Amino acid sequence: MTDGQDRVVLLHGHSRTALSFRKMQAALEAAGFATLNIDYPSRHHALEALAEHIHPAVTQLAAGIEGQLHFVGHSMGGLLARVYLARYRPQHLGRVVMLGTPNGGSEIADRLKNVSLYRAWFGPAGAQLVTRREAATDALFPPVDYPVGIIAGNQSIDPISSLFLPKPHDGRVSVENTKLDGMADHIVIGASHPWLLGNRVAIAQTIAFLRNGRFSR
């Protein structure tokens, strides 16, 4: 890495690992970005604790750079980016791309939040994914004042979860609930939630937004 090189922090979704971002990571590096693909224990902590978990690695990446520091988050990873940036905004913050992030919450979490199996698997962060957030959770997400581009999917491979979601949706999050007040751009592509971060169109659009602050049309 050179000091003037732009760097990208990659934050995977709930119950995923850094391996889920390997295709996106390779494409970003081929496009000239340095990357930090972080594994974090998504099932075991609330979002505010996860922000503390990733802080040392992000701080080390951001140290002494002259280029910009971007963030790309899939699903809950986008919410983690918002929580982190509200607490530890880096001096050279660039742009943020969210893929299938439930900025407005998920109706599936609404339905399942009191189910013991859901609570056991999704942990403390799962309770923060509902559409009607408690005041303490809502305070974690102040208005964004940095460039955010949002990629939503409109295809589903899960017929059961589709019963709970308003159309269009990606099988986990409705397109409407990916939107965010103050976002710079929003685009919908033909992909389902689990495959958004490896979708070739999503990857190309992520690179376009990081470079130009807008998606390609």
Protein Blocks (a to p, Z undefined) as FASTA:
>chain_A
ZZklccddddddehiafklmmmmmmmmmmnopacddddddfklpcfklmmmmmmmmmmmm
mgopabdcddddehjlmmmmmmmmmmmccfklcbdddehiafkopfklmmmmmpmklmmm
nommlmmmpfbdcfklmmmmccdfbdcdddddfbdfbfklmmmpccddehlacfklmpcg
hiabdcdddddfklmmmpmklmmmmmmmmmnopacZZ
